[in-house]
Amino acid sequence: MPDLIVSFTKMEGAENDFIVVDNRFFHFTDAELQTLARRWCPRRRGVGADGVLALHPSTSNSAQGDAEDPASPTPSPDFRMRYVNADGSMATMCGNGARCLARFAADAGLGSPQQDYTRLTFETDAGRYTADVPDTPEAPVRLWVPEPSRYQARISPDTASTAGFDWHQVWSGTEHIVAFTDSEAALSEAPLETLAPPLRHDNAFAPEGTNVNLAAVLNEHTVRMRTYEKGVEAETAACGTGVLAVVAIALKQEQITPPATIHTPGGTFQSGPAADGAPPALWYLDGPARTVYQGTLAWTP
């Protein structure tokens, strides 16, 4: 069978980087997207990325979804997002990926144009989300999200005794655990690359596993954090759902007051409960979403 020439867009959100494919035209199956991710995401043998984002046509015409405010009607979704980690595993949600794919979709003409931004509603395996994409390419994209849930304080995974931290669990579109260090210096010095893998695979989080976050509260409005991402199996420059998890737990523990600014190695985010008015969802996540370049690759099944 001859090679298929696949056009793709490389995007990044706070250095969390992605290969973006418009699957309305290529019709890759999930299995093919998983193969594509394993083949193209390696840094020295492929394009290099933390995962693959695929824009699918919407599969639903219903006007309500899990990630929307149940009190307000919502439009039919503009597209469906599928996300595959670099190791080929499917993920329910990716906050940075969602913002990047929303900008990609807006650039492709999807969504509802407003005065100075485009609003998009889209489906994910974690529910339905809304994003506001500014007309200015450098401006941060706002992702409206449900309030993080399934909070559990001071969980007791098998590896906790060797970790030396109090771990807290929360769902922010995918699985996360969070611990806080005593200082910014302690956060920088923590051996996350050796600390995280046993926790990521701990039986307490089977079968999905969990992402692992360390954070330091700098003041009542500011947090610095690091994330080890499952599926990438390494520390990444940023993680959008990890930002949501850290803010949610810091608020639960009354360590911060919204609005919150979160610094990651790759960039800065703002997040927290929505302000007054009638927003599309209960929380928001603001952060960068940028097109890096476009290219083509030959695909052989």
WOVENJO-V451263 format. One record per residue. N is the residue number from 0. RES is the residue in one letter. PHI is phi in whole degrees, -180 to 180 (999 if undefined). PSI is psi as a letter, one per 20 degrees, with the letter a starting at -180 (none if undefined). Layout:
BEGIN
n,res,phi,psi
N,RES,PHI,PSI
N,RES,PHI,PSI
END
This chain:
BEGIN
n,res,phi,psi
0,M,999,p
1,P,-67,q
2,D,-64,q
3,L,-97,p
4,I,-86,o
5,V,-106,p
6,S,-84,q
7,F,-142,r
8,T,-124,p
9,K,-91,p
10,M,-132,q
11,E,-146,q
12,G,-128,o
13,A,57,l
14,E,70,j
15,N,-84,o
16,D,-112,q
17,F,-143,q
18,I,-98,p
19,V,-109,p
20,V,-124,p
21,D,-85,n
22,N,-82,j
23,R,-66,h
24,F,-106,h
25,F,-92,h
26,H,59,k
27,F,-66,p
28,T,-75,r
29,D,-59,g
30,A,-62,h
31,E,-70,h
32,L,-63,h
33,Q,-65,g
34,T,-64,g
35,L,-59,g
36,A,-64,g
37,R,-64,h
38,R,-84,h
39,W,-102,i
40,C,-79,h
41,P,-55,p
42,R,-68,h
43,R,-109,i
44,R,-123,i
45,G,-147,b
46,V,-65,g
47,G,94,o
48,A,-168,r
49,D,-81,i
50,G,178,r
51,V,-115,p
52,L,-105,p
53,A,-120,p
54,L,-93,o
55,H,-108,q
56,P,-65,q
57,S,-64,q
58,T,-106,j
59,S,-137,q
60,N,-109,j
61,S,-70,q
62,A,-104,j
63,Q,-142,q
64,G,-148,r
65,D,-62,h
66,A,-93,j
67,E,-104,q
68,D,-68,o
69,P,-64,i
70,A,-83,i
71,S,-126,p
72,P,-69,q
73,T,-129,q
74,P,-75,r
75,S,-63,q
76,P,-66,q
77,D,-82,h
78,F,-165,r
79,R,-119,p
80,M,-101,p
81,R,-120,p
82,Y,-128,p
83,V,-122,p
84,N,-66,r
85,A,-60,h
86,D,-85,j
87,G,94,i
88,S,-80,q
89,M,-79,q
90,A,-122,q
91,T,-73,h
92,M,-160,q
93,C,-146,o
94,G,-65,g
95,N,-68,h
96,G,-63,h
97,A,-63,g
98,R,-69,h
99,C,-66,g
100,L,-67,h
101,A,-64,g
102,R,-65,h
103,F,-59,g
104,A,-66,g
105,A,-63,g
106,D,-64,h
107,A,-86,j
108,G,96,j
109,L,-85,r
110,G,95,a
111,S,-114,o
112,P,-63,p
113,Q,-113,a
114,Q,-63,g
115,D,-139,k
116,Y,-158,r
117,T,-116,p
118,R,-101,p
119,L,-127,q
120,T,-116,p
121,F,-149,q
122,E,-95,q
123,T,-138,r
124,D,-73,i
125,A,-101,j
126,G,121,a
127,R,-99,p
128,Y,-128,r
129,T,-126,q
130,A,-133,q
131,D,-111,o
132,V,-107,o
133,P,-63,q
134,D,-67,h
135,T,-78,o
136,P,-60,h
137,E,-83,i
138,A,-75,q
139,P,-66,q
140,V,-91,p
141,R,-99,p
142,L,-106,p
143,W,-87,p
144,V,-134,q
145,P,-71,q
146,E,-62,p
147,P,-54,q
148,S,-137,a
149,R,58,k
150,Y,-70,p
151,Q,-135,p
152,A,-89,q
153,R,47,m
154,I,-71,r
155,S,-128,m
156,P,-67,r
157,D,-59,h
158,T,-91,j
159,A,-63,h
160,S,-65,h
161,T,-91,i
162,A,-80,h
163,G,80,j
164,F,-130,q
165,D,-88,o
166,W,-101,q
167,H,-127,q
168,Q,-113,q
169,V,-157,q
170,W,-105,p
171,S,-129,k
172,G,108,h
173,T,-157,r
174,E,-82,p
175,H,-142,q
176,I,-122,q
177,V,-137,p
178,A,-135,q
179,F,-111,p
180,T,-89,r
181,D,-78,h
182,S,-157,r
183,E,-65,h
184,A,-64,g
185,A,-64,h
186,L,-63,g
187,S,-63,h
188,E,-86,i
189,A,-63,p
190,P,-82,m
191,L,-60,h
192,E,-66,h
193,T,-103,h
194,L,-71,h
195,A,-76,g
196,P,-55,g
197,P,-63,h
198,L,-69,g
199,R,-57,h
200,H,-104,j
201,D,-61,q
202,N,-59,h
203,A,-64,h
204,F,-114,j
205,A,-69,q
206,P,-91,i
207,E,-73,h
208,G,79,a
209,T,-147,q
210,N,-82,q
211,V,-123,p
212,N,-124,p
213,L,-117,q
214,A,-144,q
215,A,-133,p
216,V,-83,p
217,L,-90,h
218,N,-160,a
219,E,-67,i
220,H,-122,j
221,T,-135,p
222,V,-135,q
223,R,-115,q
224,M,-149,r
225,R,-135,q
226,T,-137,p
227,Y,-103,o
228,E,-102,p
229,K,-67,q
230,G,89,g
231,V,-85,h
232,E,60,l
233,A,-167,r
234,E,-72,p
235,T,-110,r
236,A,-69,h
237,A,-165,q
238,C,-149,o
239,G,-65,g
240,T,-68,h
241,G,-67,h
242,V,-58,g
243,L,-60,g
244,A,-64,g
245,V,-64,g
246,V,-63,g
247,A,-61,g
248,I,-74,h
249,A,-62,h
250,L,-68,g
251,K,-58,h
252,Q,-89,j
253,E,58,k
254,Q,-89,h
255,I,-136,r
256,T,-128,p
257,P,-68,q
258,P,-77,q
259,A,-113,p
260,T,-109,p
261,I,-122,p
262,H,-98,p
263,T,-117,r
264,P,-57,h
265,G,-97,i
266,G,167,a
267,T,-118,q
268,F,-127,q
269,Q,-122,p
270,S,-158,r
271,G,149,a
272,P,-64,q
273,A,-66,q
274,A,-79,a
275,D,-61,q
276,G,115,b
277,A,-127,m
278,P,-72,r
279,P,-70,i
280,A,-152,r
281,L,-79,h
282,W,-127,r
283,Y,-138,q
284,L,-138,o
285,D,-103,p
286,G,-171,r
287,P,-71,q
288,A,-152,o
289,R,-135,p
290,T,-80,p
291,V,-95,g
292,Y,-166,r
293,Q,-122,q
294,G,-160,a
295,T,-134,q
296,L,-139,q
297,A,-87,p
298,W,-111,p
299,T,-119,o
300,P,-56,none
END
